[in-house]
Amino acid sequence: MYSEKTLYYIALSMIPSIGPLLARQLIAYVGSAEQIFKEKPKNLAKIPKIGEVLAESIAYAQTLNMAERELQFAQKNNISIVLSSDENYPQRLKNCEDAPLFFFSKGLVDFNAPKILSIVGTRTMSDYGKRLCKDFVQQIAPHNPIIVSGLAFGVDICAHKAALDAGLHTIAVLPTQFTQITPPQHINYLQAIVQQGAAITEIHTQQKFDPGLYVRRNRIIAGLSDAVIVVESKKKGGALITADFANQYNREVCTFPGNVGNKLSEGCNALIKQNKATLIENATDVERLLNWDTNKKKKTIQKQLFVELSNDEQRIVELLTKTAKLPIDTIANEINVPMSKISSVLLNLEFKGMVTSLPGKQYSLT
């Protein structure tokens, strides 16, 4: 059964012109998603960026009925609904300001697994790109990462299949509702993905198709992971949009270089030239970039035997042992230490040789 809160979150997402940012602002002003629908339009209209027209849209009676139908469909089809307030909501995604209020999910996977990679690229990949993708997944498999992609032709489906073949969990982020899988040729693959991972989407079944849904999907692919790997990409395309989101979210972006003049490598080479991505040749380069050292845990334990740590310092070390790197605000939130204090704690750990400061106000174990 779904909570009443879920009903109001879905209803809020169905109101035109209200995206995740404005929805969160509304909830902050009014107190809860439920109260938004009980508030008088004249009061809602006074909230910044709302106004009379949008306030009347919120009061539209049919929205809650539509949300009720969506809940019934989800329940009938064994679809989970993960709210941003739930414990199993992806923490990496939660740190993105435009993260969805909720998403629909089929399958079973740990969205907060220690290691998650997104692999994206062109829909018209070459045999060379296919080999790069398969080899990379096989090389990175000993770390047991979750592989995220978008179920599209080309690099996306190659990454999903490579993950399945390697016995890895994989997440397909859909740009459409579960009733309209695209491309339809990949429905059978989706069934395998759900058995060995999950398929997720923020799109409800009553949503009309819009090309902008692909961009919304791409931000989730970027937000779910530690790094985005671009295998092959033309000068323009969804992979580059995903890379842009990853840079906005302070995620690592990695790409394989290609021959000058090769259209399938123009996007990758441009990312490198513009310092928007790190050039990689194999999985080892990504392991080093993300500090995925298989002996790191042993080294950390050995260091702790000789270095005296405060309670807060110890908790930070334990947190970073589970995750390759984290931004300072996430560290503060996870161990419940105010931002005014966390900087000095991290600085002490740097002096002790326990952590390393990275670009974008992020930290990892040394």
N, C-alpha and C positions, 0 to 999 in steps of 0.2 A: 504493500500500500504506500501511496505517496502522501507526504504531509500537505497541509493546507497552504503552507508557505510555498511549496512547489507550484501550486495552482496560480498564485499571484505572480510569481517570477515569470511563468510562461505567459500569462496575460500581459504583463508589462512589456515582454519582448515582442508582442504582437501589435503594439501600437506604433503606427508609422511615425518616423522622425525621432523615435527614442532608441538610441543605441546604448551600449553598455556604460559609457561614461555618464550620459545624462540620467540613465536609470539609477546608477549609484548615487548621483547627486540628489535625485528625488527621494530615494530611500533615506539618505542622510538628513534631509530637511524634514521629512514627515515622520520618520521613525521606523517604518517597515513597509514592505511591498503591499501588504494587505491594507494598511491605512491610506495608501495612495488612492485606492479605489473607493474608500469611504469618505475621503476628504471632499469638501464642496469645491466645485470648479473655480469659484471666485477666489478661494484661498490658494489653490494650485496655481492660478494665473499670476500670482504675486511672486512665485519662485523664479529666480533668474533662468532665462532661456526657455521658459514654458509659455507664458502668454495665454490669451483667451482661447484661441483656436485649438492649441494643443491640449489645454485643460478640458475642453469639451470632448476631444477625442478620447481622453482618459476616462471620461464619464460615460462613454458609449457602452450601453448595456450588453451588447453582443460579444464584447471582448472576453468576458469571463465565461460565457457559454462556449466560445471557441476554444478557450484554454481547457475547459472541462472535456471537450471532445478529444483534445490532444492527449490528456491524461488517460482517457479510456483507450485510445489507440495504443499508447505506450504499454499499458498494463496488459492488453490483449496480446501484444507481440513480444512480451518479455523484454522490454527496453528499459534500461535503468536511466534515471535522470539525476545527474550529479550537479548539485548546487555549489556555488562558489563559497558558501559557508560550511560545506561538508568537509570532514577530515580527509576524505579520499580525493578531494579536488586537487589537481596538480599544483603543487606549490610554485613550481617554476612559472606556470601560466598565471597564477594569482599575482605574481610580482609585475605583470604587465598591466598598465593602466587601462587598456582597452580590452582586457580579458572578458570572455562571455560570462554573463550572470550564471549560466548553467549550460550543460550540454547533454544530449542524448547519447547513450552508450549501449552497445551490444558486445558481449564477450566478458572476459575477466582478466584484468591486468593491473599491475601496481603503477599508477600514474606518477608515483613519487619514488620510483626505482632509482638507485644510486647513479646509474649511467643510462642516458637516453640520447640518441643521435637522430637527426632528421637528414634524410637523403633526398635530394630533389634534382631536377634537370629537365632537359628538353623532352618533348613527346616523340621526337623523331631521332632517337639516339642512333649512333653508329655501332658497328660491331666492336670497335675499339672502346667506346663508352660502356658497352654492355660488359666487356671483359673487366674494365676498371671497376665497375660497380660490384660485380660478383666477387672479384678478388678482394676488394676492400672489405666487404661484409665477412668473407671467410677469414681474413686476417684479423679483424677486430672481434670475431666471435668469442675467443677465450675470455674476454672481459664481460661477456654476457649482457651486452647493452640491449635496450629496446630500440628497434628501428622504426622510425616514424616516416610516413610519406602520404601522398594524396590519392593513390589508387588510379592515377591517370595513365595514359599510354606512355611508353618510353621508360625513362629513368624510374619513375614512381613504381610501376608494377615490377620492374626488374629488381628494385630494392626490396619490395615485399616478398617476392619469390625467393630471392637470395636468403632473406632472413628465415623464411619457412624452411628452406633446405638445410640451413645451418642449425635449426632447432631453436632459434631465437624468437622471443615475443616480438610482435610487430603491431603497430597502430596505424589504421587507415583513417585519415581525417577527410571527411566527405564535404563537398561543396553543396550538396543537396540533401533532401530528406531521405529517410530510409525507404520511402515508397518510389523513389525515382533515382536509382543508382546510375551513375554515369562514370565511364562508359558502360553500357549494359553488358558488353563482352566480358567484363571483369566480375560479374556477379558470383560466378563459381569460385574465383579467387577470394572474394570477400567472405564467403562462407568458411574457407580454410583459415583466413585471417582471424575471424571471430573465434574459431576453435583454438587458435594459438596466439591470441592477443585480444584486440578489440577494434571495433569500428566506432567512430564518434562523429557527431555533427551537432551544430547549434541551430540547425534549420528545422523548423516544425513542418508538419505535413500540409499545412494550409498556406504555406509561403509560395508566392508566385516566383517563377524563375527570373533571375536577374544576373547578368554577367558579373556584377559586383560581388556575388556570393563566392566566387573563386578567390578574390582578394581577401575576403573575410576568412576563408579557409586557410589561406597562406599564412596569415598572422598566427593562427593557432599552431600550425606546423612549426613555425619559428619559436613560439613561446613555450612549447612543450619540452624542448630539448636543451642539452648543454651546448651543442654545436650544430650548425647546418653545413652539410657537405654538398657542394654543387658539383655534379659529375660532368655534365656537358650542358651548355646553354648558348642559345643564339644571342644576338645583340639585345633583343627584347624578349620578355617572357615571364611567366609566373615564377620561375626559379629565382630570377633577379629581384622580383618583388619580395619573395620570401627572404632572400639575403638582406634586403633593406630593412625588413622588419627585425631580423636577427640582430643587425647592427644597432637598431634603435633600442632593442632590449638588452644590449650589452652581452649578446651571445657571441661565441666564436663563429666565424664563417671561414670555411676551408674550400678550396677548389683545386681541381687538377688542371694544369696548363695544357694548352693545345697548340697545334701548328698555326703559324701566322697565315691568315687567309682562309682558314677553315671556318665556315660559318657556324658550325656546331661548337666552336671554341671561342667565338668572339666575346660572348658574355663572360666566360670564365677569365679570359685574358684581361678584359676590362676591369673586372673586380680586383684582380691582382695589381694592375697598373694604377688604379685609383686608391690603393691601400684599403680596400673594403673587404679583402679576404686574404688569408694566408695560403701560400702555395704549398700544396702537398703532393707527394708522389706515391705514398702508401699509408697503411694504417699506423705504422710506427710514428710518422709525423704527427698524427692526431693524438696518439698516446702521449707523446712528449708535450704537446700543446696543452692538453687537458690534465697533465700530471697523472695519467692513469698508469702509475707504476705498480706492478703486481706486488712488489716488496714494500710498498709505502707503509702499510699497516704495521709490518714488523719494525720498520725503521722508527715509526712514531712511538711504538711501545718502548723500544730501546731508549729513545730520547727521554721519555717520561721517567725512566728509572734514574736519570741523572739530573734532571731539571725539576726544580720545585715550582709547581703551578698553583695559582689561586683557583678557587672554585669556578669563577667565570672563565678563566683561561683554560681550565680543564674541559669545560663544557664546549668551548669553541673548538678545541682540538678534536674532541669526539665528534662534533658536528661536521667538521671538514674532513674527517676520516671517511665519512659516509658519502660525501659529495665532493667532486673534483675542485670546485671553486664556488664561492657565493659572494654576492654584493653585500656591502656593509649593512644596508638596511635590513636585509634578510637575516643576517647573523644576529643583529640586535633584536629582531622580532622573535626569532627561534629560541633564544636563550633568555628573552624577557629582560633585557638590559637597555636603559635609555640611550638614545643616540649621543647624548652629551657625555656619556661615560665610555661607550664602546670603543671610540677611537683610541683612548689611552690604553685600554686593555689590549687591543690589537697591536699597538705600538710596543708594549712590553713583550708580547709574544714575538714580534719581529726582532727585538734586541736579544731574545733568548734563542733565536734561530729556529723557531717553531713554525712560523708562518711567513708567507711572502706576499707583498702588496703587488697587485696586478693593475693594468689599465682599467678605467671605468669604475674605480673604487671597489674592486673585487679582491678577494683574498683566497689563498690556497695554502695547504701545508707545504713546508719547505722540502 
